[in-house]
């Protein structure tokens, strides 16, 4: 390894550590300001609470052996909603991509459903599914599914048309084009969809 390469690697490591330390400092500063504002009665602690009270609550839950039960339950809800959302979103996006007419029909409805305040449907979901883990999963799925469909589908649409024509000129069928070009080409979009999906699942849970 040359001296220039070593210098470059050291520079990248320093940059990585700088970013990490800055992120940690931002988090610490945020909680410090939050605690200070709460202690000075500049914010309503009944509404916003404060870090020290949150820490006391966590300790209390740990002492009562309730903390990890709630964490496991929430993780289960998030993981199930996440997996269902990304699986269904991926399959539906493929169907819409292959069936252009169907995509044009449902496109305005997807936009409309995505704009709905889904959290407001919470009481209705509880009435239908009951006040249990099932209703939480349904809520999280409603929040993340449409975003997954739209994101992945748009990623498919952004595939280079010239590359598609090239594969077609070599006699590739729709499945080959989808699996060999469209899906691999949408790799970054699918990863972005996964990130959005997990955050939406957390919000829904």
N, C-alpha and C positions, 0 to 999 in steps of 0.2 A: 504494500500500500504506500502510495507516494505521500510526501509531506502535504501537498495541496489537498489530497483526499482526507487525510487526518484532520487538517484544519477545518475542512468543510463539515466533517462528521461532528467535531467538537462544537462548531458554530450551530449546527442543527440541534444538538443536545442542549446547548445553552438556551436556545430559543424555546425548545420544548419545556425546559424547567421554568423559564421566565413566564410562559403562558400559564403553566400549572400553578405557580406561586401567586401570580396575579389573580387567577380565579379564586384561589383559597382566601386571599386577602379581601376580595370583593365580598365573598360570603361572610367572612368574619366581621367586616365593616358593616354589612347589612344588618346582622344580628345585634351588633353593638349599638347602632343607631336606633334600631327598633326598641331595644331594652331601655336606652336612655330616654327616648320620647315617651315610653310608657311610664317610667319612673317620675318623669317631670309632668305627668298628666297632660301631655300635649296630644295624646291620642287616647281614644276610649278603649281601655283594657278589656271591657266586657265584650266589645265587638272584635277587636284585633288581638286580644290577649297579649302575652309577651314571652320571650324565650325562656325565662326562668320558670314561669308557670307551666309552660309546655314540658320542660325538663322534669319538673316535679310530678306532672301527670304521668309521664313515661315511667318514672321510677315507681310511682304508685301502682301502675298497671303491671310492672315487672314483679313487684312484691306480692301482688294478688294473683300472679300466674295467668294474667289475661292478655298480656301484650302480644305474645307470639301466636296465640290463638287467633287474634284479630289480624295479625300480619299474614298468617298462612291463609286465612279465609279471603283476604283481599287479593293476595297473590294468585290464588286459585281462580278468582273471578276475572282478574286481569289477563291471566295466561289463556284461559278458555276463550274469552272474548277476542283476544289478540289472534289466536290461532284460527278461530272461526272467521274472523273478519278478513284476515289476509288470504285464507283459502278460498272463501266465497268471492272475495273481491277479485282475486286472480282468475278464477274460473269465469266469472261474469264478464270481466274485461276481455278475456279471450273470445267469448261468445259474441260480444258487441263488436270486436275487431273483425271477426270473420263474417258477421251478418250486418253489413253496412246499413241496410234498410231499417232493421230493428234498432240499431244505434241511433239513427236519426229520429225514430219514433220516441224512444225513451229519453233522449238527451234533455229536453226541457223538464221532464218529470224528475230526473236525477238532480238537476239544478234546483228545482223547487223543493224537493225533499231535503236536500243538503242545507237549504236556507232556513228550514223549520227549526224552531227552538225545541230540540228534542228533550231537553231536561224538563220542559213543561209537560211532557207526556208521562213523566214519572208516576203521578197518581193513578193515571189510567192503566199503566203497565202493572202497577201493584195490585189494582183491582182484578185485572185479568189473570196475571201469573202468580199473585200472592206476594206477601212480604217476605221473600226468601232470596237465596242466592240466584235462583232462576231469573227473577225480575231484574237484578243487578246486571247479570250477563246480557240480558236482552237490551237493557238501556245502553250498556257499553258497546254492544254490537250495532245498535242503531246509530250511534255516534261515529263509529270508526268505519263502518262498511261502505257507505257512499263515498267517503273520501278515498278509500282504497281503490274502489272501482274507477273513479274519475282520474286519480293519479296514474294508475297503471295503464289505463286505456289511453290516456294522453301520451304516455311514454311509448306505447305501441305505435300510435299515429305519427310520432316524430322519427320513425325509422326512415332512413334514406331511401327515397323512392327509386333512385338509380340502382341501388344495390338489389332491391326487390326485382326490378326489371332484368337485371343481370342474371339472377337465379332463375327467373322464369324463362329466360332465353336458353338456359342450360337444361330446361325441362323439369325443374323442381316443382313439386306439388305444394298445396297450401300448408300441409302439415310440416313439410321440410322447411319451407320458408319461415314458418312460425317458430319452429324449434331450433333451427340453425342460424337464423338472422334476427327476427323480431324480438324474441325473448332475450337472447344474449345482448342485443343492442340496447335493451331497456333495463339492463342490470342496475345502473345508477338510480334510475327512476324507481325501480322496485325496492331498492335499499331505502330510498327517501320515503317510500310508502310505508315500509316497516317502521321507520322512526315516527312518522305521523300516527300510524296505527297504535303503537304502544302508548303514546302520549294521550291519544283520544280514549283508549281503553282505560287508562288511569283516571281520566276525567269522568268517564261514565261509571266507574266503580266507586 
